[in-house]
């Protein structure tokens, strides 16, 4: 969610922002965005703005410095998800400060393109019923994401951090500033399963929901196993460390995740 366009942002600040974003996000024209405050009842909202382009594309601008290395961690996790080829991954870039850019003026921030879809924190019963009619796509996507989140030790997980686009069958996880700090455990990721009604089903041996979850986990865990050195290079280059989940093979990863729920 976001508020109305902010006033008092100089055109030269918007032009400077656009010049930073244009090439990385392949923006097709030179129309300038409007700037909005993100409103999600988060402690970081004051440092989270949203650039909305006339084309409808939306790019979040987040200075996550309430957490030590929070901004850098957001960018590193994004790079890990890209290397792991997690479906629904949102491209991001780490940016130096832009003068006069509202509440994040002159502060480093990470820019991330927002995906469209249903925020599970706002899901209605009808939304959950719709997801439950075709559980395989959702649970396989969820399984891939938890692999990326666990190897990066992403904590602070809530339903509102998951975006489901039913039209494309794409799931996206957001908000990664609280990562690489020992907070990532299977129980951290119960919220979206509870919201959609899948929790008890994935705990049931032999259920199709559990099988779908395991397929997603093992698919991504195999990529993590194959790309372990590349992932270490990305993470250790930022002075951070992958969690011990990176040492689990696909079968152990899925078994330990399901038993840890």
C-alpha positions in Angstrom: 0.0 0.0 0.0 1.1 3.5 -0.6 0.0 7.0 0.1 -0.6 9.9 -2.3 2.2 11.4 -4.4 4.6 13.4 -2.2 4.8 17.1 -2.8 7.9 19.3 -2.7 10.2 16.8 -4.4 12.3 18.9 -6.9 12.2 17.9 -10.5 16.0 17.6 -10.5 15.8 15.0 -7.8 13.3 12.9 -9.8 15.5 13.3 -12.9 18.5 12.1 -10.9 16.5 9.1 -9.6 15.3 8.2 -13.1 18.8 8.3 -14.5 19.9 5.9 -11.8 17.0 3.5 -12.5 16.6 3.7 -16.2 19.2 1.3 -17.6 19.0 -1.3 -14.8 15.2 -1.6 -15.1 15.1 -1.1 -18.8 12.7 1.8 -18.6 11.6 2.5 -22.1 11.1 6.3 -22.0 12.1 9.4 -20.0 8.8 10.0 -18.2 9.5 10.8 -14.6 7.9 8.9 -11.8 5.8 10.2 -8.9 7.1 9.4 -5.5 5.0 7.9 -2.7 5.4 6.9 0.9 5.0 3.1 1.5 2.4 2.4 4.1 2.4 -1.1 5.6 2.6 -0.6 9.4 6.3 -1.6 9.3 9.0 0.0 11.4 10.9 0.8 8.2 8.1 2.7 6.4 9.6 6.1 7.0 12.6 5.0 4.9 10.6 3.2 2.2 9.4 5.1 -0.9 7.7 4.0 -4.1 8.4 5.4 -7.5 5.4 4.9 -9.8 5.9 5.5 -13.5 3.1 6.6 -15.9 3.4 3.1 -17.5 2.3 1.6 -14.2 5.6 0.1 -13.3 6.5 0.5 -9.6 9.9 0.5 -8.1 10.4 0.4 -4.3 13.2 2.5 -2.8 14.3 1.2 0.6 16.9 2.6 2.9 16.9 -0.3 5.4 19.5 1.2 7.8 17.5 0.5 11.0 19.2 -2.9 10.8 23.0 -3.1 10.6 23.9 -3.6 6.9 20.1 -3.9 6.2 20.3 -2.1 2.8 23.2 -4.2 1.7 21.5 -7.4 2.9 18.4 -6.7 0.8 20.7 -6.4 -2.2 22.7 -9.6 -1.4 19.6 -11.7 -0.9 18.2 -10.4 -4.3 21.5 -11.5 -5.9 21.3 -14.9 -4.3 17.7 -15.4 -5.5 18.7 -14.4 -9.0 21.6 -16.9 -9.0 19.2 -19.6 -7.7 16.8 -18.7 -10.5 13.9 -18.5 -8.1 10.7 -17.9 -10.1 9.1 -14.6 -9.1 12.4 -13.0 -8.0 12.3 -9.2 -8.3 15.4 -7.5 -9.8 17.0 -5.0 -7.6 20.0 -2.7 -7.5 22.0 -1.0 -4.7 22.1 2.8 -5.2 24.0 5.6 -3.6 22.1 8.5 -2.2 20.1 11.0 -4.3 19.9 14.5 -2.9 16.5 16.0 -2.0 14.8 12.6 -2.4 12.4 12.9 0.5 13.0 10.8 3.6 15.8 8.8 1.9 17.8 11.9 0.6 21.5 11.3 0.5 21.1 7.7 1.9 22.1 4.5 0.2 19.0 2.5 -0.8 18.0 -0.6 -2.6 15.7 -0.3 -5.6 13.4 -3.3 -6.3 10.7 -3.6 -8.9 7.4 -4.5 -7.3 5.5 -7.5 -8.6 1.7 -7.3 -8.9 -0.5 -9.7 -7.1 -2.2 -10.6 -3.9 -0.5 -9.7 -0.7 -1.2 -12.7 1.5 -1.4 -10.4 4.6 -4.6 -9.0 3.0 -6.0 -12.4 1.7 -9.7 -13.0 2.2 -11.3 -16.3 2.6 -12.3 -16.2 -1.0 -8.7 -15.6 -2.0 -7.6 -18.6 0.0 -10.3 -20.8 -1.4 -9.1 -19.9 -4.9 -5.5 -20.7 -4.1 -6.6 -24.0 -2.6 -8.2 -25.1 -5.8 -4.8 -25.4 -7.5 -2.3 -26.0 -4.7 0.5 -27.5 -6.7 1.8 -24.3 -8.3 1.6 -22.3 -5.1 3.3 -24.9 -3.0 6.1 -25.7 -5.5 6.8 -21.9 -5.7 6.7 -21.6 -2.0 9.2 -24.5 -1.7 11.7 -22.9 -4.0 11.5 -19.6 -2.1 12.1 -21.2 1.3 15.3 -22.7 0.0 16.6 -19.2 -0.9 15.3 -17.8 2.4 16.9 -20.5 4.5 20.3 -20.4 2.9 20.3 -16.6 3.5 18.9 -16.9 7.1 16.0 -14.6 6.4 14.0 -13.9 9.5 11.1 -11.6 10.4 8.7 -13.5 8.2 5.0 -12.7 8.0 2.2 -13.4 5.6 2.4 -9.8 4.3 5.9 -10.6 2.9 4.4 -13.0 0.3 2.9 -11.8 -3.0 0.9 -14.3 -5.1 0.0 -13.6 -8.7 -2.5 -16.2 -9.6 -2.6 -15.1 -13.3 1.0 -16.1 -13.8 1.3 -18.6 -11.0 4.1 -16.6 -9.5 5.0 -16.2 -5.8 7.3 -13.5 -4.5 8.9 -13.1 -1.1 9.8 -9.6 0.0 11.6 -7.8 2.8 15.0 -9.2 3.4 16.8 -6.7 5.6 16.7 -9.1 8.6 18.9 -11.8 7.1 22.2 -13.5 7.8 21.6 -13.2 11.5 20.6 -16.7 12.6 16.9 -16.1 12.3 16.0 -18.5 9.5 14.2 -21.7 10.7 11.3 -23.7 9.1 8.9 -22.3 11.7 9.6 -18.8 10.4 7.7 -19.7 7.3 4.5 -21.1 8.7 2.5 -17.9 8.2 1.7 -18.3 4.5 0.9 -22.0 4.9 -1.5 -21.1 7.8 -3.1 -18.3 5.9 -3.8 -20.5 2.9 -4.9 -23.5 4.9 -2.0 -25.7 3.7 -0.2 -26.1 7.0 -1.8 -29.4 8.2 -1.8 -30.8 4.6 1.9 -30.4 4.0 2.5 -32.0 7.4 0.5 -35.1 6.3 2.6 -37.9 4.9 1.5 -38.9 1.4 -0.6 -35.8 0.7 -0.4 -34.2 -2.7 0.2 -30.9 -1.0 3.3 -32.3 0.7 4.5 -33.8 -2.5 4.2 -30.4 -4.3 6.1 -28.7 -1.5 8.9 -31.3 -1.6 9.2 -31.0 -5.4 9.7 -27.2 -5.1 12.2 -27.5 -2.3 14.3 -30.3 -3.9 14.4 -28.5 -7.3 15.8 -25.3 -5.7 18.0 -27.2 -3.3 19.6 -29.0 -6.2 20.4 -25.7 -7.8 21.8 -24.4 -4.5 24.0 -27.5 -4.3 25.3 -27.0 -7.9 25.9 -23.3 -7.4 27.3 -23.4 -3.9 30.6 -21.7 -4.8 28.9 -18.9 -6.8 26.5 -18.3 -3.8 29.4 -18.2 -1.4 31.2 -15.7 -3.6 28.2 -13.4 -3.7 27.5 -13.5 0.1 31.1 -13.6 1.4 32.0 -10.7 -0.9 29.6 -8.6 1.2 31.2 -9.8 4.5 28.3 -12.1 5.2 27.9 -15.9 5.5 25.5 -18.4 4.2 23.6 -20.5 6.7 24.4 -24.2 7.3 21.4 -25.1 5.1 23.6 -24.6 2.1 25.3 -27.9 3.1 22.2 -30.0 2.9 21.5 -32.0 -0.2 18.0 -31.8 -1.8 16.5 -34.8 0.1 17.9 -33.7 3.5 16.8 -30.1 2.8 13.1 -31.1 2.1 13.1 -33.7 5.0 14.5 -31.2 7.6 12.2 -28.4 6.4 9.0 -30.4 6.7 9.9 -32.0 10.0 10.9 -28.6 11.3 7.5 -27.0 10.6 
